[in-house]
Amino acid sequence: MRVYEYYIKLKHFIVVLHLL
């Protein structure tokens, strides 16, 4: 696992929560 991939997934999750 690469750290930046995990960070991108976490960031996308946060964006989705803001859109809800």
Buried (B, 14 or more C-beta within 10 A) or exposed (E): EEEEEEEEEEEEEEEEEEEE
